[in-house]
Amino acid sequence: MKKVFNLKEGNKNPARQLDAIKYEIRKYIKREKKKTLPEDVDFWDLKCKFARDEEEPQVIEFIDITKYIDEASEANCNAFYMEIIATKGYRPQEEIEDK
């Protein structure tokens, strides 16, 4: 998902618009995580980028998505850019010690 979300849409209530944006992002994340994993992959790793108005997108942590959206709303931004890309994730292999 690479999309510009408008926080100020015509005559819509800003709080409801914000809730609708968060719902759309959560729905996309659930859909991506539900996809079938290839055999050699452990999980879907979500790479995220965020930018307010006309700023350059910055890499952010997946867990901080809603925090950045709330900050953009509180700063009275007109729009923000969100990029979420699902990539193959691998867990680190633990070494087994011989006893």
Backbone hydrogen bonds, N-H to C=O, Kabsch-Sander energy under -0.5 kcal/mol:
donor,donor_aa,acceptor,acceptor_aa,energy
3,K,82,M,-2.4
5,F,3,K,-0.6
5,F,80,F,-3.1
7,L,5,F,-0.6
7,L,78,N,-2.4
8,K,78,N,-1.3
9,E,7,L,-0.7
10,G,8,K,-0.7
12,K,9,E,-2.9
17,Q,13,N,-2.3
18,L,14,P,-2.2
19,D,15,A,-2.0
20,A,16,R,-2.2
21,I,17,Q,-2.0
22,K,18,L,-2.3
23,Y,19,D,-2.3
24,E,20,A,-2.2
25,I,21,I,-2.2
26,R,22,K,-2.5
27,K,23,Y,-2.5
28,Y,24,E,-2.0
29,I,25,I,-2.3
30,K,26,R,-2.5
31,R,27,K,-2.0
32,E,28,Y,-2.3
33,K,29,I,-2.4
34,K,30,K,-1.4
35,K,31,R,-0.6
35,K,32,E,-0.8
41,V,38,P,-1.4
42,D,89,G,-2.0
43,F,89,G,-1.6
45,D,43,F,-0.6
45,D,87,T,-3.1
46,L,44,W,-0.5
47,K,45,D,-0.7
47,K,85,I,-2.9
48,C,60,I,-0.7
49,K,83,E,-2.2
50,F,58,Q,-2.3
51,A,81,Y,-1.9
53,D,79,A,-2.5
55,E,52,R,-3.0
58,Q,50,F,-2.6
60,I,48,C,-2.0
64,D,61,E,-1.1
65,I,62,F,-1.4
68,Y,64,D,-2.1
69,I,65,I,-2.0
70,D,66,T,-2.6
71,E,67,K,-2.2
72,A,68,Y,-2.1
73,S,69,I,-2.0
74,E,70,D,-2.6
75,A,71,E,-1.7
76,N,73,S,-1.4
77,C,72,A,-2.1
80,F,5,F,-2.2
81,Y,51,A,-3.3
82,M,3,K,-2.8
83,E,49,K,-2.5
84,I,1,M,-2.6
85,I,47,K,-2.6
87,T,45,D,-3.4
89,G,43,F,-2.7
97,E,95,E,-0.6
